[in-house]
């Protein structure tokens, strides 16, 4: 028991949530510690190593140098406005940024250089522009040609032809067509994946950075995929010569926890660690060198993963939670991985569902810490401004607040999902989990499974400059359209759920499918 009388499990489950108890500026990117400065149980529950061994390994890894180098379509619906109101909103938003700059100028302490996450982006890629990028990538992939041919490439090219000529499904009750860009292509691609895909998992790499899935908390998506992939007998092969794809099973969360020097603000050693890993497998096996890593993939949910995997893993298929087009995310090659905050590793579906539309009396809801530059602006315009807009700052710790947060989501028509330090937020999946229409406010964020889903069927995507007009925009959505969106949320929910034993079309299979699908469209005919 902790000193406040709460159980260890309750303490764990109230930590690490971006939505309820979000990490502080430092701990958002560092592993949550208990009151004694030790790693909390979130890491060890349901995993392969006990807590004391993890702490011992961390000390050991930090005490010794890294291994020596080895020498070797449907158009998405967006309610962003281009009329006069949007211009006003944009001007107000600029004033918000200017005000914060003026306030900081009055401070006595010397000005520090602002971090990237504290400022709005220099450029914005709209959802329509993302659709154009995806279409252009599908027409002409820039993937490098393999150094030598493989019959697996020919199998994938044959699969691509079948996908392109997929028959229109008739009376298919398994899939809800409006959710998809092209339900025929998705269905055929999924069937071919089930029938032919083979994956080799590299055995190289030591725990806790490799082969140790973390099943709870903010970064659980990478852990659940790792656990289910490593336990799979249908797709996984022991002979790498039989593989179409190669999985590098590392945890970006454990890499940060194990290698990062706390408060150093220097992540170079994290990138170097993965660089040496890729050099090792390139020297030990021929498969990396054949394609430059283009048929290799990784699944990483930590905010730093784009940086950690840059350059040396640049040609890999990256399934990333931090799917930011300004940070190197490549639409059409990379996969936007849903960030799922899992409260219970034993029961990831706990509290699933919400009230029907007729019983949702709150127009919009948000509660959370003031991470990044955008959330303070949201609160400035909407906190305590309108009874139908329940916009709050951080909720106090404790089980009661947690349940209050969940009930607000279950009772709201729209759940606001603003970016924090980075573009991604677990609120998007939380909203779907509680059957609340997500309102995504995060410029340059590529929504999960962008290559297959039509996000306009179950979400509202706004530009950050539209915050001053938020209520007006939501009220402008006709009731019929809202009901269609809410139905879309209920239908898409199954695709965003983890199960201890994977279920067809669930989050495990959707992640693997998008990796497969993007690889299918990467390969060029010789």
C-alpha positions as CSV (number, residue, x, y, z in Angstrom):
1,X,0.0,0.0,0.0
2,X,1.1,3.6,-0.6
3,X,1.1,6.2,2.1
4,X,-2.2,7.6,0.9
5,X,-3.9,4.3,1.3
6,X,-4.3,3.4,-2.3
7,X,-3.3,0.0,-3.6
8,X,-0.2,-0.4,-5.8
9,X,-2.4,-1.3,-8.7
10,X,-4.6,1.8,-8.3
11,X,-1.5,3.9,-8.2
12,X,-0.1,2.4,-11.4
13,X,-3.3,2.9,-13.3
14,X,-3.5,6.5,-12.3
15,X,0.0,7.1,-13.7
16,X,1.1,7.7,-17.2
17,X,-2.3,8.5,-18.7
18,X,-2.1,11.4,-21.2
19,X,-5.8,11.9,-20.6
20,X,-6.2,11.7,-16.8
21,X,-2.9,12.1,-15.0
22,X,-0.6,12.9,-17.9
23,X,3.2,12.9,-17.3
24,X,4.9,16.1,-16.3
25,X,7.2,17.8,-18.8
26,X,10.1,15.5,-17.8
27,X,8.3,12.3,-17.1
28,X,6.2,12.4,-20.4
29,X,9.4,11.1,-22.0
30,X,10.8,9.2,-19.1
31,X,9.5,6.1,-17.3
32,X,7.1,6.7,-14.4
33,X,8.7,6.2,-11.1
34,X,7.1,5.3,-7.7
35,X,7.5,7.5,-4.6
36,X,10.9,5.9,-3.9
37,X,12.3,6.7,-7.3
38,X,12.0,3.1,-8.5
39,X,10.4,2.0,-11.7
40,X,6.7,1.4,-11.1
41,X,4.9,-1.9,-11.7
42,X,3.5,-0.8,-15.0
43,X,6.5,-2.3,-16.7
44,X,6.7,-5.6,-15.0
45,X,3.0,-6.7,-14.8
46,X,2.2,-9.4,-17.3
47,X,5.8,-9.4,-18.7
48,X,8.7,-11.7,-18.8
49,X,11.0,-10.2,-16.1
50,X,10.3,-9.2,-12.5
51,X,10.7,-5.6,-11.5
52,X,14.0,-6.2,-9.6
53,X,15.6,-7.8,-12.7
54,X,14.5,-4.9,-14.9
55,X,16.2,-2.4,-12.5
56,X,19.3,-4.5,-12.4
57,X,19.4,-4.7,-16.2
58,X,19.0,-1.0,-16.5
59,X,22.0,-0.4,-14.3
60,X,24.0,-3.0,-16.2
61,X,23.2,-1.5,-19.6
62,X,24.0,2.0,-18.4
63,X,27.3,0.9,-16.8
64,X,28.8,-0.7,-19.9
65,X,29.3,0.7,-23.5
66,X,27.1,-0.5,-26.3
67,X,28.1,-3.5,-28.4
68,X,31.0,-2.6,-30.6
69,X,30.2,-1.7,-34.2
70,X,30.1,-4.5,-36.7
71,X,32.0,-3.7,-39.9
72,X,29.8,-4.1,-42.9
73,X,-10.9,6.9,-52.0
74,X,-13.1,8.6,-50.3
75,X,-12.4,12.2,-49.5
76,X,-12.2,12.8,-45.7
77,X,-14.7,15.3,-44.4
78,X,-13.1,18.3,-42.7
79,X,-14.9,21.1,-41.1
80,X,-12.0,23.5,-41.4
81,X,-13.2,26.8,-42.8
82,X,-11.7,29.1,-45.4
83,X,-14.3,31.9,-44.9
84,X,-14.0,35.1,-42.9
85,X,-14.6,33.3,-39.6
86,X,-11.6,31.2,-40.1
87,X,-9.5,34.2,-40.8
88,X,-10.7,35.7,-37.5
89,X,-9.8,32.5,-35.7
90,X,-6.3,32.5,-37.3
91,X,-5.7,36.0,-36.2
92,X,-6.9,35.2,-32.6
93,X,-4.6,32.2,-32.5
94,X,-1.6,34.3,-33.6
95,X,-2.5,36.8,-30.8
96,X,-2.4,33.9,-28.4
97,X,1.1,33.0,-29.4
98,X,2.2,36.6,-29.4
99,X,0.8,37.1,-25.9
100,X,2.8,34.2,-24.5
101,X,5.9,35.6,-26.1
102,X,5.4,39.0,-24.6
103,X,4.7,37.5,-21.2
104,X,8.0,35.5,-21.3
105,X,9.9,38.6,-22.4
106,X,9.0,40.2,-19.0
107,X,10.6,37.4,-17.1
108,X,13.9,38.3,-15.4
109,X,15.6,34.9,-16.1
110,X,17.4,34.8,-19.5
111,X,15.3,33.6,-22.4
112,X,15.8,30.0,-23.4
113,X,15.4,28.6,-26.9
114,X,11.9,27.3,-27.3
115,X,11.7,23.6,-28.0
116,X,9.9,22.4,-31.2
117,X,6.9,21.1,-29.2
118,X,6.3,24.5,-27.7
119,X,5.7,26.3,-31.0
120,X,3.2,25.8,-33.9
121,X,4.6,24.2,-37.0
122,X,6.1,26.3,-39.8
123,X,3.9,24.6,-42.4
124,X,0.6,22.7,-42.3
125,X,-0.2,19.7,-44.5
126,X,-4.0,19.5,-44.6
127,X,-5.9,16.2,-44.7
128,X,-6.7,16.8,-48.4
129,X,-3.0,17.3,-49.1
130,X,-2.3,14.0,-47.3
131,X,-4.8,12.3,-49.5
132,X,-3.0,13.6,-52.6
133,X,0.4,12.5,-51.2
134,X,-1.0,9.0,-50.7
135,X,-2.5,8.8,-54.2
136,X,0.8,10.0,-55.7
137,X,2.8,7.4,-53.7
138,X,0.5,4.7,-54.9
139,X,1.1,5.7,-58.5
140,X,4.8,5.7,-58.2
141,X,6.6,4.4,-55.2
142,X,10.1,5.6,-54.6
143,X,11.3,2.5,-52.9
144,X,14.7,1.3,-53.9
145,X,14.9,-1.7,-56.2
146,X,16.3,-4.8,-54.5
147,X,19.9,-5.7,-55.1
148,X,18.8,-9.2,-56.2
149,X,15.4,-10.7,-57.0
150,X,13.3,-12.8,-54.8
151,X,10.3,-15.0,-55.6
152,X,8.6,-13.4,-52.6
153,X,8.6,-10.1,-54.5
154,X,6.8,-11.7,-57.4
155,X,4.2,-13.2,-55.0
156,X,3.6,-9.7,-53.6
157,X,3.3,-8.2,-57.1
158,X,0.8,-10.9,-58.0
159,X,-1.2,-10.0,-54.8
160,X,-1.1,-6.4,-55.8
161,X,-2.7,-7.2,-59.1
162,X,-5.5,-9.1,-57.3
163,X,-6.0,-6.2,-54.9
164,X,-6.3,-3.7,-57.8
165,X,-8.9,-5.9,-59.5
166,X,-10.8,-6.9,-56.3
167,X,-14.5,-7.7,-56.9
168,X,-17.1,-5.6,-55.2
169,X,-18.4,-7.5,-52.1
170,X,-22.1,-8.3,-52.1
171,X,-24.0,-8.5,-48.8
172,X,-20.9,-8.4,-46.7
173,X,-22.0,-8.1,-43.1
174,X,-18.5,-8.4,-41.8
175,X,-17.3,-4.9,-42.9
176,X,-19.0,-1.5,-42.8
177,X,-18.2,0.0,-46.2
178,X,-18.4,3.7,-45.3
179,X,-15.4,3.4,-43.0
180,X,-13.0,2.5,-45.8
181,X,-11.5,4.3,-48.8
182,X,-12.2,1.2,-50.8
183,X,-13.7,-1.7,-49.0
184,X,-13.2,-4.1,-51.9
185,X,-9.5,-3.5,-52.0
186,X,-9.2,-3.8,-48.2
187,X,-11.2,-7.0,-48.0
188,X,-9.1,-8.6,-50.8
189,X,-5.8,-7.4,-49.4
190,X,-6.7,-8.7,-45.9
191,X,-7.7,-12.1,-47.4
192,X,-4.3,-12.3,-49.2
193,X,-2.4,-11.3,-46.1
194,X,-4.1,-14.1,-44.2
195,X,-3.4,-16.6,-46.9
196,X,0.2,-15.8,-47.8
197,X,2.1,-13.4,-45.5
198,X,5.1,-14.8,-43.6
199,X,7.1,-12.8,-41.1
200,X,10.5,-13.5,-39.7
201,X,11.3,-12.1,-36.2
202,X,14.9,-11.4,-35.5
203,X,16.1,-13.2,-32.4
204,X,19.0,-10.7,-32.0
205,X,18.8,-8.1,-29.3
206,X,18.6,-8.5,-25.5
207,X,15.9,-7.8,-23.0
208,X,14.7,-5.3,-21.8
209,X,15.0,-3.3,-25.0
210,X,14.2,-6.2,-27.2
211,X,11.6,-9.0,-26.9
212,X,10.0,-7.5,-23.7
213,X,6.4,-6.3,-24.4
214,X,5.0,-3.7,-22.0
215,X,1.2,-4.1,-21.9
216,X,0.0,-1.2,-19.8
217,X,0.1,2.5,-19.9
218,X,0.4,5.2,-22.6
219,X,2.8,3.3,-24.9
220,X,1.1,-0.1,-24.7
221,X,0.4,-0.4,-28.5
222,X,4.0,-1.4,-29.3
223,X,3.9,-3.9,-26.4
224,X,0.7,-5.6,-27.4
225,X,1.8,-5.9,-31.0
226,X,5.1,-7.4,-30.0
227,X,3.4,-9.9,-27.6
228,X,0.9,-11.0,-30.2
229,X,3.3,-11.1,-33.0
230,X,5.9,-13.2,-31.1
231,X,3.2,-15.6,-30.0
232,X,1.7,-16.0,-33.5
233,X,2.0,-19.3,-35.3
234,X,0.2,-18.5,-38.5
235,X,2.3,-15.6,-39.8
236,X,5.7,-16.2,-38.1
237,X,8.3,-18.5,-39.7
238,X,11.5,-19.8,-38.2
239,X,13.3,-19.9,-41.6
240,X,14.0,-16.3,-42.8
241,X,14.2,-17.5,-46.4
242,X,10.4,-18.0,-46.3
243,X,9.6,-14.5,-45.1
244,X,8.1,-11.6,-47.0
245,X,8.7,-9.2,-44.1
246,X,11.2,-9.0,-41.2
247,X,10.2,-7.6,-37.8
248,X,12.7,-5.9,-35.5
249,X,11.1,-6.4,-32.0
250,X,12.4,-3.5,-29.9
251,X,10.5,-1.3,-27.5
252,X,11.0,2.4,-28.0
253,X,9.8,2.9,-24.4
254,X,12.3,0.5,-22.9
255,X,15.0,2.0,-25.1
256,X,14.3,5.4,-23.6
257,X,14.1,4.0,-20.0
258,X,17.2,1.9,-20.2
259,X,19.6,4.1,-22.2
260,X,18.5,7.7,-21.9
261,X,20.5,9.7,-19.3
262,X,17.9,11.5,-17.2
263,X,17.8,15.3,-17.6
264,X,20.6,15.2,-20.2
265,X,18.3,16.4,-23.1
266,X,20.6,14.3,-25.4
267,X,19.1,11.4,-27.3
268,X,22.1,10.6,-29.5
269,X,23.0,7.4,-27.7
270,X,19.4,6.0,-28.3
271,X,19.8,6.5,-32.0
272,X,23.4,5.1,-31.9
273,X,22.1,2.0,-30.1
274,X,19.7,1.2,-32.9
275,X,22.2,2.1,-35.5
276,X,24.6,-0.6,-34.1
277,X,21.7,-3.1,-34.0
278,X,20.9,-2.6,-37.7
279,X,24.6,-2.8,-38.6
280,X,24.8,-6.1,-36.7
281,X,21.8,-7.7,-38.5
282,X,23.1,-6.3,-41.8
283,X,26.4,-8.1,-41.2
284,X,24.9,-11.3,-39.9
285,X,22.1,-11.8,-42.4
286,X,21.7,-11.0,-46.1
287,X,18.1,-9.8,-46.0
288,X,18.6,-6.2,-44.9
289,X,21.2,-5.6,-47.6
290,X,18.9,-6.9,-50.4
291,X,16.4,-4.1,-50.0
292,X,18.2,-1.6,-47.7
293,X,15.7,-2.5,-45.1
294,X,12.6,-1.8,-47.2
295,X,11.1,-5.2,-46.3
296,X,11.8,-4.7,-42.6
297,X,9.4,-3.1,-40.2
298,X,9.3,-1.8,-36.6
299,X,6.4,-0.8,-34.3
300,X,7.2,2.0,-31.9
301,X,4.9,4.3,-29.8
302,X,7.2,6.5,-27.9
303,X,7.3,10.2,-29.0
304,X,11.0,9.9,-29.7
305,X,10.8,7.0,-32.1
306,X,11.0,9.1,-35.3
307,X,14.3,10.5,-34.1
308,X,15.6,7.2,-32.8
309,X,15.0,5.5,-36.2
310,X,16.1,8.3,-38.5
311,X,18.7,7.7,-41.2
312,X,19.9,4.1,-40.3
313,X,16.3,2.7,-40.5
314,X,15.1,5.2,-43.0
315,X,13.9,2.7,-45.6
316,X,12.0,0.5,-43.1
317,X,8.3,0.5,-42.8
318,X,7.7,2.3,-39.5
319,X,4.5,1.9,-37.5
320,X,4.6,5.0,-35.3
321,X,2.3,6.6,-32.9
322,X,4.0,10.0,-33.5
323,X,2.8,10.1,-37.1
324,X,4.0,13.7,-37.9
325,X,4.7,14.6,-41.6
326,X,7.1,17.3,-40.5
327,X,9.2,14.7,-38.5
328,X,9.9,12.3,-41.4
329,X,6.7,10.2,-41.4
330,X,6.2,9.0,-45.0
331,X,2.6,8.6,-46.1
332,X,2.2,5.5,-48.1
333,X,5.2,3.8,-46.6
334,X,4.9,4.3,-42.8
335,X,1.9,3.3,-40.7
336,X,0.1,5.6,-38.2
337,X,-0.1,3.4,-35.1
338,X,-3.1,4.1,-32.8
339,X,-1.9,5.2,-29.4
340,X,-3.9,3.2,-26.9
341,X,-3.8,3.9,-23.2
342,X,-4.4,0.4,-21.7
343,X,-5.4,0.5,-18.0
344,X,-5.6,-3.2,-17.5
345,X,-3.3,-5.7,-19.2
346,X,-5.6,-8.5,-18.1
347,X,-8.7,-6.9,-19.4
348,X,-7.9,-4.3,-22.1
349,X,-11.7,-4.0,-22.9
350,X,-12.7,-2.8,-19.4
351,X,-15.4,0.0,-19.5
352,X,-15.9,-0.4,-23.2
353,X,-18.8,1.5,-24.8
354,X,-20.9,4.6,-24.0
355,X,-24.4,6.0,-24.1
356,X,-26.6,6.2,-27.2
357,X,-26.7,9.5,-29.0
358,X,-30.1,10.5,-27.5
359,X,-28.5,10.4,-24.0
360,X,-25.4,12.4,-24.8
361,X,-26.2,15.8,-23.5
362,X,-22.7,17.3,-23.5
363,X,-21.7,18.9,-26.8
364,X,-17.9,18.6,-26.3
365,X,-15.5,17.4,-23.6
366,X,-11.8,17.8,-22.9
367,X,-9.7,17.4,-19.7
368,X,-6.0,17.1,-19.5
369,X,-2.7,18.6,-18.7
370,X,-1.3,21.7,-20.5
371,X,1.3,19.9,-22.6
372,X,2.6,21.8,-25.6
373,X,1.4,25.2,-27.0
374,X,-2.1,24.2,-28.2
375,X,-4.0,23.0,-25.1
376,X,-3.6,26.3,-23.2
377,X,-5.1,28.1,-26.2
378,X,-8.0,25.6,-26.1
379,X,-8.6,26.4,-22.5
380,X,-8.2,30.1,-23.0
381,X,-11.1,30.2,-25.4
382,X,-13.4,27.6,-23.9
383,X,-12.8,26.8,-20.2
384,X,-15.8,28.1,-18.2
385,X,-17.1,29.9,-21.3
386,X,-20.1,27.7,-22.2
387,X,-22.1,25.1,-20.2
388,X,-22.3,22.8,-23.3
389,X,-18.6,22.9,-23.7
390,X,-17.0,20.9,-20.8
391,X,-13.4,22.0,-21.3
392,X,-11.1,21.5,-18.3
393,X,-7.5,21.4,-17.3
394,X,-6.0,18.4,-15.5
395,X,-8.3,16.4,-13.3
396,X,-7.1,15.6,-9.8
397,X,-5.6,12.2,-9.1
398,X,-7.7,9.3,-7.8
399,X,-10.2,6.7,-8.9
400,X,-13.2,9.0,-8.6
401,X,-11.6,11.5,-11.0
402,X,-10.8,8.7,-13.4
403,X,-14.4,7.5,-13.4
404,X,-15.6,11.1,-13.8
405,X,-13.4,11.4,-16.9
406,X,-14.7,8.2,-18.4
407,X,-18.3,9.2,-17.7
408,X,-17.8,12.5,-19.4
409,X,-16.6,10.7,-22.5
410,X,-19.5,8.3,-22.4
411,X,-22.0,11.3,-22.1
412,X,-20.5,13.6,-24.7
413,X,-21.3,13.9,-28.4
414,X,-17.8,15.1,-29.3
415,X,-14.5,14.4,-27.6
416,X,-11.9,17.0,-28.3
417,X,-8.5,15.5,-29.1
418,X,-5.9,18.3,-29.2
419,X,-2.2,17.6,-29.7
420,X,0.1,17.7,-26.7
421,X,3.9,17.7,-26.9
422,X,3.6,15.8,-30.2
423,X,0.8,15.3,-32.8
424,X,-0.5,12.1,-31.4
425,X,-2.9,11.6,-28.5
426,X,-4.5,8.6,-26.9
427,X,-7.8,10.5,-26.8
428,X,-8.5,9.6,-30.4
429,X,-8.7,5.9,-29.5
430,X,-10.3,6.7,-26.1
431,X,-13.1,8.6,-27.9
432,X,-13.7,5.6,-30.1
433,X,-13.5,3.3,-27.1
434,X,-16.3,5.2,-25.4
435,X,-18.3,5.8,-28.6
436,X,-17.8,9.5,-28.7
437,X,-17.0,11.3,-32.0
438,X,-13.4,12.3,-31.9
439,X,-12.5,15.9,-32.9
440,X,-8.9,15.9,-33.9
441,X,-7.1,19.2,-33.6
442,X,-3.4,18.5,-34.5
443,X,-1.9,20.0,-37.6
444,X,0.3,17.5,-39.6
445,X,-1.0,14.5,-37.8
446,X,-1.7,11.5,-40.0
447,X,-4.7,9.6,-38.5
448,X,-4.2,5.9,-37.8
449,X,-4.5,3.4,-40.7
450,X,-4.8,6.4,-43.0
451,X,-4.1,4.1,-46.0
452,X,-7.3,2.2,-45.6
453,X,-9.8,4.3,-43.5
454,X,-12.0,7.2,-44.6
455,X,-11.7,9.3,-41.4
456,X,-14.5,11.6,-42.5
457,X,-16.9,8.8,-41.8
458,X,-16.3,8.7,-38.0
459,X,-14.5,11.9,-37.0
460,X,-14.2,15.6,-37.3
461,X,-10.7,16.9,-38.3
462,X,-10.0,20.6,-37.6
463,X,-7.0,22.8,-38.1
464,X,-5.5,24.4,-35.0
465,X,-6.5,27.9,-36.2
466,X,-10.2,26.8,-35.9
467,X,-10.2,26.6,-32.1
468,X,-11.9,30.0,-31.6
469,X,-14.8,28.7,-33.7
470,X,-15.0,25.3,-32.2
471,X,-18.6,25.4,-30.9
472,X,-19.9,27.1,-34.0
473,X,-18.3,24.4,-36.2
474,X,-19.7,21.5,-34.1
475,X,-23.2,23.0,-34.0
476,X,-23.0,23.4,-37.8
477,X,-22.9,19.6,-38.2
478,X,-26.4,18.6,-39.1
479,X,-28.0,16.1,-36.7
480,X,-28.3,13.5,-39.5
481,X,-24.6,13.8,-40.1
482,X,-23.7,13.6,-36.4
483,X,-25.8,10.3,-36.2
484,X,-23.8,9.0,-39.2
485,X,-20.5,9.9,-37.5
486,X,-21.6,8.3,-34.2
487,X,-22.6,5.1,-36.0
488,X,-19.3,5.2,-37.8
489,X,-17.5,5.3,-34.4
490,X,-19.5,2.3,-33.2
491,X,-18.7,0.4,-36.4
492,X,-15.0,1.3,-36.4
493,X,-14.5,0.5,-32.7
494,X,-13.7,-3.2,-33.3
495,X,-10.7,-2.2,-35.4
496,X,-9.2,-0.3,-32.4
497,X,-9.4,-3.0,-29.7
498,X,-6.7,-5.3,-28.3
499,X,-7.6,-8.8,-27.4
500,X,-5.3,-11.3,-25.5
501,X,-6.1,-13.7,-28.4
502,X,-6.4,-11.7,-31.6
503,X,-9.8,-11.4,-33.3
504,X,-10.3,-10.9,-37.0
505,X,-10.0,-7.2,-38.0
506,X,-8.9,-6.1,-34.5
507,X,-6.0,-3.8,-33.7
508,X,-3.4,-6.4,-34.0
509,X,-4.5,-7.6,-37.5
510,X,-5.2,-4.0,-38.7
511,X,-1.6,-3.0,-37.7
512,X,-0.1,-6.0,-39.5
513,X,-2.4,-5.5,-42.5
514,X,-1.3,-1.8,-43.0
515,X,2.3,-2.9,-42.8
516,X,1.6,-5.6,-45.4
517,X,-0.5,-3.2,-47.5
518,X,2.1,-0.5,-47.7
519,X,4.8,-3.1,-48.6
520,X,2.5,-4.4,-51.4
521,X,2.5,-0.9,-52.9
522,X,6.2,-0.3,-52.4
523,X,7.5,-3.1,-54.7
524,X,8.3,-2.0,-58.3
525,X,8.0,-4.4,-61.2
526,X,11.4,-5.2,-62.6
